[in-house]
Amino acid sequence: MTTQLTKDQVYDTVDPRDFPALLDIDRYGKRSSAFDKIIAATHDHFWDPLDKAYIDFSEPFDMEKDYLIDPDLVAGRGTAVWDKLDEAQRIKLTNLDAKWALSSILHGEQGALSLSASLCHILRDPGAQEYAANQAREEARHVTAFAQYVKVRWGKPMPIGGSLGGVLNELVASPYAWKKIVGMQLLVEGLAMGAFATFYNRANDPVLVRLCQLAMTDEAFHHKFGKIWADRTIPKLSKEEQNIVEDWAASCFQTLLFNLINPEQMKSVYALVGIDWQEAHQSLMEAITDEHRRERMREGTDIF
């Protein structure tokens, strides 16, 4: 049976429907200092996605002639499906693969925004609430920034994949703080940091490189919030409680990984270059049985 698993008062919660509990006059004087440093650092990594002094989305990039990202990052590179594509088709597939990834990141940022806001409704500690509100503000600028990038490069983002959508919906709707923190601050934010670092190092579009650089300055602090929870909570869990957290986290991770690499989740991408997703899936399965290709693909796509 799932419970709150509260082991430290800074992560104590109220029922999301019990707003009067947050009006308790004694609560205001019990603000924890656990998050003061990361709250104070907010000003040090401020940036405005609508200010060209920080990032200029109007810089051009030829989407038909140039690879937006290193094609080695495409899961299908080196497979039979990839081998039969001409150069123009490979560029198109690579850039659509990037669109899929960046659309997923955009949806993830919206999930992080909504989740951070939801934490404000349940965290009892005023300091923890202030941190969550700060993160919501930062996630909001990520939504603005990635939405703008996708808009200038492709127009509309791609719809969210079923796997990622299911995870985000569970995290945002969950009444349990530990699920929100483990799922978002540790797993999803960790995934985002890996993606940003990968694109920062291997994207060919200077605007995307700059965007990922700016986003990483925020995400490191978001991940820190989860680490504080882990340091204060995990050592105090019973074996049964630890199993609950670990089993759920493993299941969540597998779902996120499925969204990242499974061709079925990317049907729309393959369709745009005339490839049946089942053919792509079969080709990928054949490729990863080859030790050399499996090693190269692991190096190129493992952002965890």
Protein Blocks (a to p, Z undefined) as FASTA:
>chain_A
ZZfkpabfklgccdfklmmlmmpmklmmmccfklmmmmmmmmmmgccfkbmklocckbcc
dfklpcfbafklpmkgoiaklmmpcfklmmmmmmmmmmmmmmmmmmmmmmmmmmmmmmmm
mmmblklmmmmmmmmmmmmmmmmmmmmmmmmmnopacdddfklmmmmmmmmmpmbfklmm
mmmmmmmmmmmmmmmmmmmmmpcbfklmmmmmmmmmmmmmmmmmmmmmmmmmmmmpcfkl
mmmmmmmmmmmmmmmmmmmmmmklmmmmmmmnopafklmmmmmmmmmmpmklmmmmmmmm
mmZZ
